[in-house]
Amino acid sequence: MDFLLPEIEGVVKIKMTRPGLTTKQLGEQLIIDIAKYKRHPACRTLFCVVYDPEGRITNPRGVENDLKDESDQMFTYVMIVPRST
């Protein structure tokens, strides 16, 4: 699911983990999404929110950090929720 926020030139991309979707596959999907939005003329910031209610992603902060990008072309932020304590 995507939400375009034209007033801030941003997009919110929502994903949810599920059985059979590995962390690697999720990362690959997000990399494809990031590349797609880098070409979108109305997107300067991409917020990727991954809902992981069962804690399937074993290293969520690592995935977030690996995909975060603050280049001149587009800012990309990834947040995997809920955050474990």
Rosetta blueprint (number, residue, H / E / L):
1 M L
2 D E
3 F E
4 L E
5 L E
6 P H
7 E H
8 I H
9 E L
10 G E
11 V E
12 V E
13 K E
14 I E
15 K E
16 M E
17 T L
18 R L
19 P L
20 G L
21 L L
22 T L
23 T H
24 K H
25 Q H
26 L H
27 G H
28 E H
29 Q H
30 L H
31 I H
32 I H
33 D H
34 I H
35 A H
36 K H
37 Y H
38 K H
39 R L
40 H L
41 P L
42 A L
43 C L
44 R L
45 T E
46 L E
47 F E
48 C E
49 V E
50 V E
51 Y E
52 D L
53 P L
54 E L
55 G L
56 R L
57 I L
58 T L
59 N L
60 P H
61 R H
62 G H
63 V H
64 E H
65 N H
66 D H
67 L H
68 K L
69 D E
70 E E
71 S L
72 D L
73 Q L
74 M L
75 F E
76 T E
77 Y E
78 V E
79 M E
80 I E
81 V E
82 P L
83 R L
84 S L
85 T L
